[in-house]
Structure formats: C-alpha cells, structure tokens
Amino acid sequence: MDATTLSEIRTTIESLASDDGSYVVVCERTGERPFPATGKRFPDRATAEKALQAVVTYRETLRRYDPRTYRYDPTVAETPTSVRRPRQGRSTVEDGTDRVPLSHSTARGDPRPLSVPDDRTNDR
C-alpha cells in the first residue's frame, strides 16, 4: 500500500468501499467492525482483503501515537443477507450496533458468519 498518513489510508479504504457490497472487515473475536472500516462494505473478497490490510496499517500507525489503541483481530467476512445495508437506509441489525454475528469457525479461518437469529429464538 502506498498511503502513508492516516488520512491517506482512510481515503484508500473509502475508495475500495461499495454501497451494496457483501463483504466487511470484522474482528473475529468480537464481531465489531474496526475503524476506519466501520460501516464500509466491499464488493468482493479480494477488495475486502485490501481494505483489511489498510485497516491493519492504519491501526499500527495510530498505535505509534497512542499505544492504548484497541487491538482487533481483523478478518474478512461475507455479511448475511439479513444484515446487509438496504440501498437507502442504515444497517438492519436490530440492536443498532455495527457488529456482524460470527461463528466459532470464523476464528479457524472459515469466513462464513452465522445468520442473524429471528424473534422466535427468544420464545419462552
């Protein structure tokens, strides 16, 4: 990657993003989407991998200025249809977070996240 400043790295990630992409950069431990890829989607796995490398570079650079910068274990995941962003709106995740549900297999390198449970899973 040629970008060297935090601003240039953010611009690189934004240029890779797509409004209706199926792939995201996500922490495999927490399911959170690390800044500067928060809210960004990517059209294919190869593009998302480039964004992942930019996120790692960004966070390493930021950590030089602030050693307390949170450490993520980023990976690329395909978002389930139920949590993909509608064309005109915001995320459809019910709790309002910017998290992608992951399975334990994601930590083993299988990028398929779990589907979002429906309301019937909370029946008593």
N, C-alpha and C positions, 0 to 999 in steps of 0.2 A: 504494500500500500504506500502511496506517495504522500498522503496527507501527514503533516507533522504537528499541527496545532490542534487543540481541542475543537475549535471552530471548524477547521477543515475536515476533521474526522466526522463531526456531526453532519456537515454538508454531504460528505460521501455517503453516509448511511441514508440520509434523506433522498439522495439521488437514486439509490437502489430500491427504495420503497415503492409499493404499489397500493392503490386504494382497495383493491379487491384480491390481494394476494392470499395464498393459502398457508404460507409458512411464516413462522415467527422465531425470534431468538428468545429463549426462555431459560431460566435457571432450572437445572434438572433436580435440585434439592427442594426448592420452594415453589416452583411454578411461576414465580414472579418474572416479569419481563424487564430486564435491566436497562436503565438509562445509558445511552441515548437511543436505544431501540424500543423504548416503551411506546406502545400504541402504533408501532410500524409493522406492516405486513410486507411480505416479499413474494414475487410471482412464482418462484421455483426454488428448489433446494440449493442449487448452485449459487444463486444470488443471495439466499439467506446465509450460506456459508461465508460469503464475502462480508456480509454485514456482521456476522459473528466475529470474524477476525478484526473488523473495525471496532466492535464493542470491546473486545479484549484489549486492543491497543489503546483505546480511549481510557478505559478504566486503569490500565497500567500507568498511563501518562498522568492521570488525575491522582493516582496514589503517590506519585513523586511529590506532589504538592500537599496532599493530605493523606498520611499513612493510615488514617482511620476509615478510609473509603471502604465500604462494604464489599466483601469478596463473594462473587457469584460463581457458579459452575455452569457457564452458558452452554447451551446446545441448541440445535435447530429442531423444531417440531412442526408437524403439519397440524393446523387447528381443526378441530371437529367442526362440521358444518354448523352445529348449533351455537358456536361461539364466534363464528366469523362475523365481521362487521357488516351490517347492512349497507347498501350503497350510499344512503343518505344520512344514516344515523350513527349513533355511538355503539359501543360494544353491547352485545345482548346478554352478557353474563349477568345473572340475576343479582349477585351481591354487590355489583358496581366496582369490583376490583379489576385490575388488569393482570389477571392470572390465568394460566392455562392448566387445566387438570392433567396431571401426568400419572402414568402407571409406573410401577417399580421397574418394568422392562426398559423404561427410558434411561435409567441410570446404567443399564447394561448396554446401551448403545442402540436400542430399538426406539426410533423417534416417534412412534405412534402414541399420542396421548389418549387417555380414557375419554369416553364420551361424557358429556355433562348429564348428571342424573336428572330424571324428571321428578315432579312433585310426588309421585306415587311411592318413592323410596322413603318418604318420611311418614308413611301411614303407621298408625299405632295399633 
